[in-house]
Amino acid sequence: MPPAESGPPARLRVDAETTLILREAFHKIDANYRTDHYGLYDYARAVMSKIVPLDHFYVGFFHGANRVRYPYGYDSGLFTDPESHIYGPHGQAAWLLKHRQTYRMMYDSGAALHAGVPAGDTSRASADAVTTPLFRRGHDGVPVVFGMMSMQSYRPDTFDDNSVRAFEWLADLVARVLTKEAEDLDALRRLPAGVVDPPQLVTADHVVEFLSSRVADVRQRAQDALPSPDPAHLREALQRIVTDCQQLQSDLMELTLNIDNGPEERFRSLTAAEQGVAVLLASDLPNDRIARELGVSLHTVKSHVRGILAKYRMSGRAAVAEDVRKHLAR
């Protein structure tokens, strides 16, 4: 549930053993994982594994109009490759955005869970699942769902109320760690220009520099291990390289969250008819040619162009065309 607007926080109703585990988690996260997102997700999974047996665990973030990016996932003790999916109107993602509360499989016998994109071991269906939304503070002070954290089991009736409450508490802690970083960046962006360089949106150059630097680190680790004749040392080095690669995959998926979503959001703000005109605008066609291509009147095209320009709030059709091309190239 979203954070309460006012009043003292209610005591978490979990058993004594769970309380000790969560207290330890709070202090370890505060000390070790404030800037290490992969480590944060991995530790959150480990914490919940102390409280309740789970088979599948993931963290996902909403991106753009209808996409979820999953930077971290584990299934049956194995790291799963980060993924990005378009979500539909009937899966867990849509359910969370609509209800703004934790989803439990018992609510609908798994209908929302199984209506979404399969994750983890797709040859096995989850028999129990809990997915809780991650909230951040919106510009108007109203909490906004920006992601989700999920634990699932291949055995029925795994997650009781105690484990669900602990999971919600832990998800809220993870969300607060993540949103604190975002709020710090927003504070920097509010400074006058020239006082400090504001954080920039991710570009292709940023991605290339990030990958080049991180891959170089992994390559150096491998090169350092190659001369060793000790099998145990080589095995340890290989395990560190595997972990480095997992973290690199996770970090790269999160890096894409900072890519400019403006072109997509602006295009999706158009009506279906306006989108058809906008696509032809991106080809730099004049109004009369657009009218012939679409089989509509010139008056209709001019009306749609005015609507597009009003929604895009740009200097002219050339700027709109460039913005639409950016969206179509994604």
Secondary structure as UniProt FT lines:
FT   HELIX           16..32
FT   HELIX           37..51
FT   STRAND          56..63
FT   TURN            64..66
FT   STRAND          67..75
FT   TURN            76..77
FT   STRAND          78..79
FT   STRAND          83..86
FT   HELIX           92..99
FT   STRAND          103..104
FT   HELIX           105..107
FT   TURN            108..110
FT   HELIX           111..115
FT   TURN            122..123
FT   STRAND          128..137
FT   TURN            139..140
FT   STRAND          143..153
FT   TURN            156..157
FT   HELIX           161..189
FT   TURN            193..195
FT   HELIX           204..225
FT   TURN            226..227
FT   HELIX           231..255
FT   HELIX           256..258
FT   HELIX           262..268
FT   HELIX           272..281
FT   TURN            282..284
FT   HELIX           287..294
FT   HELIX           298..312
FT   HELIX           317..328
//
